[in-house]
Amino acid sequence: MKLSPALKKILITLILVALCGIAIYVDAFRIEPKRITVRYETIESIKIKEDLNGLTVCVFSDLHYGSFVNRERAQAVIEKINAENPDVVIFLGDLFDHPGNNPPTESMQNELIILLSQIQAPYGKFAIHGDQDLESAYSSEIIDSVLYQSGFEVFVNSSFDIHLAAEGKITFIALDSQLYGTLEPYSAFLNADMSNYNIVLCHTPDTIDELDEFDFDRMLAGHSNGGQVYIPLIGAIYVPQFAYKYNHGTYYVNNHLLDITNGVGTTNKDVRFLAPQEIVIYKFYHKN
């Protein structure tokens, strides 16, 4: 039977649509969850001293080790981080995947300690809690122990400074996760030197709405994994509590820049689409 030109066009269109669907499925479920990208950001400010020019801070979040992220995938993340030769490394929370329901075995803990210990950062490795880190008192103890043994210093509702020389400093204000944690911004900001360029670290991005009365330059968050699946005009698909309002990319909130990283792992489903796994490299420079 000879097909009419119109029917041929319809058939070709259906075949192309089917092929596109297959390609998207393969990319989302087989390729993207295993691909780690590097996003580069430059921060310039008159508050950044010249002796800090070129300071490199690597930020990563949401490893979710255990369910989908195994040793091989975590090793790929660490190799990406070390390839950037960062001065400082900051982890924004959610080390294991739902450790409250699936406590990591001693073998898994030791495996991750060995992996995270490979991260090189001459001026320090720092971390804050994510919501999944705080699912139970037991899981919180495990996460703190693994991070400590890996060379990370954990901060909760407090601040710390990064400096390469005596004069210039970057101040980080570390807030607890608003989900399952205890948010105490007054304690966190209490001893922060606001004359420095200062950055709020908080796992839950919607927390920025609780900080109207505080002065800071930027906030970094994770938690949403960028939605894991992000569809233009529709938005993020994975939207956990305290990431309902802000969950993908950057936002300006009351003159503060909120930067949300997509994280380096997956949770619930091992899928990614238009929300690539990433580590973020921030370079700091003085602005005249």
Beta strands, then each sheet from edge to edge (+ up, - down):
strand 1: 36-45
strand 2: 55-60
strand 3: 88-91
strand 4: 125-127
strand 5: 153-154
strand 6: 158-162
strand 7: 170-174
strand 8: 197-201
strand 9: 218-221
strand 10: 230-231
strand 11: 235-236
strand 12: 249-253
strand 13: 256-260
strand 14: 277-286
sheet 1: 1+ 14+ 2- 3- 4- 5-
sheet 2: 6+ 7- 8- 9- 13- 12+
sheet 3: 10+ 11-
end
